[in-house]
Amino acid sequence: MKQPDSLKSPARRAVLKAGLAAGVVLTNPLGALAAAPPGFDQWRDNFRARALAKGISEATWNRCMGRVEPDMSVFRQMRNQPEFHEQIWQYINRRVSDWRIIHGREALRKNEALFGRIERDFGVERGTLLALWGVESAYGDPLVQQNHMTPVFPSLAALAWNEPRRKAYWETELINAMKIVQRGWSTPEEMNGSWAGAMGHSQWMPEVWLNVGFDYDGDGKVSPFGRPDDALGSTAKYLVNRGKWHRGEHWGYEVRAASGSASGSRSYAAWASAGVVRADGQPFPQPNASAQLWIPVAGGPAFLLGPNFNSVKSYNPSMNYALAICHLGDRCLGGPPFIQPFPGSERALTLAEVQEMQTRLTKAGFDTGGTDGRVGNDTMKAIKDYQVKMGLLPADGYGGLKVLARLRQGG
C-alpha cells in the first residue's frame, strides 16, 4: 500500500496518485462501440499468451479481455494530474472537513458492530480506520463511485499496452485484475476504479487485493466492493502486520512544548517531566508509552507522536497525510479542532459554506462537479481557475474564507 492522497509499494503509490478519475468509458466485455487504435489488437493477441501462461483461463480471458477496448483517456489523466501546493493547514482543513466529519459519524453509526469486531480482532481503533475509509473513498459513497470511477479493464489494458515506462507493472496488474475475476471475487462489470485501477472502499490496486486482502465477512470471496467488511478488515490487518500497530495506544496528542524541548523517543511521563504537556490540560493516559515530539511549523501546534502514527504512515508515507487521518479520526469521535492554530491559517469552511461556494462557482461558469459540500479535485480545479481569472494570489485551488468572500461580492 491510498489516495488519494498510499503507499509504500509501487502498487499503493499508484493508488493515491491516481485520485478520482473523471469521465466514464463503456466497458461491456461482450462488445465495444469504437474500433481499437492501431496496434492494440496485435498487442492483445501477444499478451493473451503471457496471461494464459500466468494461469488465466480461456474463459476468464474472453470474459475480461476478449473484446475490450483501451480507455485512451488514461493518458490525458496521467499527464494532467492536478497540482495543488497546499500549506499544511490547508491540507488538514480540506481532509478534516465538515463533510467528512458528518458522514464519518453516520458511517460509524451504520457500521458500529463491524468496527467493534475489528477493534476486538486487531486492536485498531475505530477512529483511525474510519478516517482512512473517509479519505480513500468518501466512506464508499455510491455517488462517488458512480460519478468518479471508471471501468478497470479498459484503463489497465490501455496502460499495459501503451505506457512505455512501466509496461511490465501494468501488465502484471492487468493479470492480477483477471485473477480477481477468475477467483469469483468480482466481475468485469463491477470492477470500477480510478484511472490507474485502484478499487473499492480502500482504493487498493489488484495486486494488493490478491496479497493483502482477506475474507473478513466469511462469504467465500475477498471483495473491494459492496459491504465494507473485507476492505476495512484487510486494512486493519495491514496496519497490524505492516504498520506494527500497538493495541490500546492512541496515535498521539497535541501538546504545549517550550522552545528547545528535547528530541528523540521517550516516555510520555519523561516528556511531562521535561515540561511537555497536553494542550487540553488532560494527563497522558499511558505515561509509560513512548512518543516523539514533532512541530510541523514553527509557531503552530506541536504533537507527541506514538508508534501508531507511524503505523498510519505505513499506509501513505506522508506526515501531513498521517496527521490528517489521525485528526479526522479524533474529530469523528467527538474530539475538538487543534487548540493552537497554524500560522496564517483560517478556519475550515462549514458544510453549508462549501456548498454555497460550489453553487456560486458553478453559476460563475466554473464547474465543481456537484454542490454536495465535498471538496475533491473538480472543486479544487474550479477554485484555481476562478482565482486565476480574478487575480487572486496565490492561485492554489484552496477554497477558504477569502475565496468565498470574493464570490459573495459577485466578482
Salt bridges, closest charged atoms under 4 A:
ASP5 OD1 - ARG95 NH2 3.01
ASP41 OD1 - ARG44 NH2 2.73
GLU58 OE2 - ARG48 NH2 2.15
GLU86 OE2 - ARG94 NE 2.90
GLU86 OE1 - ARG95 NH1 3.36
GLU106 OE2 - ARG109 NH2 2.56
GLU106 OE2 - LYS110 NZ 3.95
GLU112 OE2 - ARG126 NH1 2.45
GLU119 OE1 - ARG126 NH2 2.76
ASP121 OD2 - ARG117 NE 3.61
GLU125 OE2 - HIS250 ND1 3.34
GLU136 OE2 - ARG12 NH2 3.03
GLU163 OE2 - ARG165 NE 3.14
GLU171 OE2 - ARG50 NH2 2.75
ASP217 OD2 - ARG227 NH1 3.96
ASP229 OD2 - ARG227 NH2 3.12
GLU249 OE2 - HIS246 ND1 3.33
ASP280 OD2 - ARG278 NH2 2.81
ASP330 OD1 - HIS250 NE2 3.23
GLU353 OE2 - ARG347 NH2 2.87
GLU356 OE2 - ARG360 NE 2.91
GLU356 OE1 - ARG408 NH2 2.82
ASP385 OD2 - LYS381 NZ 2.86
